[in-house]
Amino acid sequence: MALIITEDCTACDACRPACPNEAISVGDPLYVIDPLRCTECVGAEDEPQCKLVCPADCISVNPDFVETPEQLMKKYEDLHA
């Protein structure tokens, strides 16, 4: 599953540099997560780094992008090939 940033985002920029896949970018007005690049940190870390650093607790699962851990690992491997 990819993650999504909710409307509670304060645009603090803590999440963007924490993402190992460079899936987070500045949106208008909120930050956005590219679901095609988000692996929930599978392959890089034990848990999503953006969620760990987010002071607003505004990052949740994107229900439109349901993926298995195996699919997330494959996506990570493809991104970092």
Contacts in CASP RR format, 6 or more apart in sequence:
PFRMAT RR
TARGET T0000
AUTHOR 0000-0000-0000
METHOD contacts of the structure
MODEL  1
MALIITEDCTACDACRPACPNEAISVGDPLYVIDPLRCTECVGAEDEPQC
KLVCPADCISVNPDFVETPEQLMKKYEDLHA
1 40 0 8 1.000
1 61 0 8 1.000
1 62 0 8 1.000
1 65 0 8 1.000
1 66 0 8 1.000
1 67 0 8 1.000
1 72 0 8 1.000
2 23 0 8 1.000
2 33 0 8 1.000
2 34 0 8 1.000
2 35 0 8 1.000
2 36 0 8 1.000
2 38 0 8 1.000
2 40 0 8 1.000
2 61 0 8 1.000
2 62 0 8 1.000
2 65 0 8 1.000
2 67 0 8 1.000
3 33 0 8 1.000
3 38 0 8 1.000
3 40 0 8 1.000
3 48 0 8 1.000
3 50 0 8 1.000
3 51 0 8 1.000
3 59 0 8 1.000
3 60 0 8 1.000
3 61 0 8 1.000
3 62 0 8 1.000
4 33 0 8 1.000
4 35 0 8 1.000
4 59 0 8 1.000
4 60 0 8 1.000
4 61 0 8 1.000
4 62 0 8 1.000
5 15 0 8 1.000
5 24 0 8 1.000
5 30 0 8 1.000
5 31 0 8 1.000
5 32 0 8 1.000
5 33 0 8 1.000
5 58 0 8 1.000
5 59 0 8 1.000
6 58 0 8 1.000
6 59 0 8 1.000
6 60 0 8 1.000
7 30 0 8 1.000
7 58 0 8 1.000
8 56 0 8 1.000
8 57 0 8 1.000
8 58 0 8 1.000
9 30 0 8 1.000
9 31 0 8 1.000
9 56 0 8 1.000
9 58 0 8 1.000
10 55 0 8 1.000
10 56 0 8 1.000
10 58 0 8 1.000
11 26 0 8 1.000
11 29 0 8 1.000
11 30 0 8 1.000
11 31 0 8 1.000
12 55 0 8 1.000
12 56 0 8 1.000
13 26 0 8 1.000
13 31 0 8 1.000
14 53 0 8 1.000
14 54 0 8 1.000
14 55 0 8 1.000
15 24 0 8 1.000
15 31 0 8 1.000
15 49 0 8 1.000
15 50 0 8 1.000
15 53 0 8 1.000
15 54 0 8 1.000
15 59 0 8 1.000
16 24 0 8 1.000
16 25 0 8 1.000
16 26 0 8 1.000
16 31 0 8 1.000
18 49 0 8 1.000
18 50 0 8 1.000
18 52 0 8 1.000
18 53 0 8 1.000
19 33 0 8 1.000
19 38 0 8 1.000
19 49 0 8 1.000
19 50 0 8 1.000
20 41 0 8 1.000
20 44 0 8 1.000
20 45 0 8 1.000
20 49 0 8 1.000
21 37 0 8 1.000
21 38 0 8 1.000
21 39 0 8 1.000
21 41 0 8 1.000
21 44 0 8 1.000
21 76 0 8 1.000
21 79 0 8 1.000
21 80 0 8 1.000
22 37 0 8 1.000
23 33 0 8 1.000
23 34 0 8 1.000
23 35 0 8 1.000
23 37 0 8 1.000
23 38 0 8 1.000
23 39 0 8 1.000
24 31 0 8 1.000
24 32 0 8 1.000
24 33 0 8 1.000
24 34 0 8 1.000
24 50 0 8 1.000
25 31 0 8 1.000
25 32 0 8 1.000
25 34 0 8 1.000
26 32 0 8 1.000
33 50 0 8 1.000
33 59 0 8 1.000
33 62 0 8 1.000
35 62 0 8 1.000
35 64 0 8 1.000
35 65 0 8 1.000
36 75 0 8 1.000
37 75 0 8 1.000
37 79 0 8 1.000
38 62 0 8 1.000
38 65 0 8 1.000
39 72 0 8 1.000
39 73 0 8 1.000
39 75 0 8 1.000
39 76 0 8 1.000
39 79 0 8 1.000
40 47 0 8 1.000
40 48 0 8 1.000
40 72 0 8 1.000
41 47 0 8 1.000
41 48 0 8 1.000
41 49 0 8 1.000
42 69 0 8 1.000
42 72 0 8 1.000
42 73 0 8 1.000
42 76 0 8 1.000
43 72 0 8 1.000
43 73 0 8 1.000
43 76 0 8 1.000
43 77 0 8 1.000
44 76 0 8 1.000
48 59 0 8 1.000
50 59 0 8 1.000
51 57 0 8 1.000
51 59 0 8 1.000
67 75 0 8 1.000
END
